[in-house]
Amino acid sequence: MFQKDLEEEFGLRAPSASILVKKMEDDGLITRASVSYDGRLKKIIPSEKARTYHDQVVSDVESLESSLVEGISKEEQQQWLAITKKMIENLKK
């Protein structure tokens, strides 16, 4: 993954992505490595520390989601998602 991939995926401007990547590197969550075919590009590589956080975040999100949908049927969840998607499309007009 490269910084431009983060920019595209999360809708970030280049300066914001730069700050984020630098902070993640300083915190030991990623390393940046040069690629042989383009000296300007740096590949972003997650660290073991990041992988550990990933597992915890996934667990926390799954727990939160379970709490949020407790007592709400699958049909009701699907209806809510469909309505939300329509609202988002309306905002794009």
GIHUVEN-V442978 format. One record per backbone hydrogen bond with DSSP energy under -1.0 kcal/mol. CO is the residue of the C=O (numbers start at 0). NH is the residue of the N-H. Records with the same first field share a line. If there is no record, write none. Layout:
# GIHUVEN-V442978
CO=NH  NH
This chain:
# GIHUVEN-V442978
0=43
1=4  5
2=6
3=7
4=8
5=9
6=11
12=16
13=17
14=18
15=19
16=20
17=21
18=22
19=23
20=24
21=25
22=26
23=28
24=27
28=46
30=44
32=42
37=40
40=34
42=32
44=30
46=50
47=51
48=52
49=53
50=54
51=55
52=56
53=57
54=58
55=59
56=60
57=61
58=62
59=63
60=64
61=65
62=66
63=67
64=68
68=71
72=76
73=77
74=78
75=79
76=80
77=81
78=82
79=83
80=84
81=85
82=86
83=87
84=88
85=89
86=90
87=91
